Amino acid sequence: MVSRRIVARGLTALAAAFSAAVLAATPAFASWAPLTRTLWLASYPSMPGAAHMTRDIYLAAGNYTWTVSTDNGTTRIGWAEAQRELYLAAGNYRWTCTVFSNTSGLYKNTCSLDAGGGAAYLESRLYEVVKSGDHTLASFLNKH
């Protein structure tokens, strides 16, 4: 015979499991999201190279301002910055940013947002790093 206590425990466990499943599937709706990485960049590189950073993120549907930049710890490097406005549908995205160096002593930042059906891109102009050292490659999404 099943007692009321066993039924109550079973219902409590079922309710807790259901609540955990619902909470796990509920996306976070932040209005600002960062993707950053600190890198050592050489002043006027003589060899090509690349450094990447990636983040999987859920984004709510809406209009966003998307920025990519590099700074030297105190100020942004002007040409390293790019920005665009875009509308993104709700869903899971793979957000990837890369800083490339070339043999002319210059760098370029590129970023992509891909939900599996084709990516959106953001790219800076070529820029120089006048002092070797730690620099932060950063990309931000601001939801309006």
Buried (B, 14 or more C-beta within 10 A) or exposed (E): EEEEEEEEEEEEEEEEEEEEEEEEEEEEEBEEBEBBBEEEBBEEBEEEEEBEBEBEBBBBEBEBBBBBBBBBEEEBBEBBBBEBEEEBEEBEBBBBBBBBBBEEBBBBBBBBBBBEEEBBEBBBEBBBBEEEEEBBBBBBBBBE
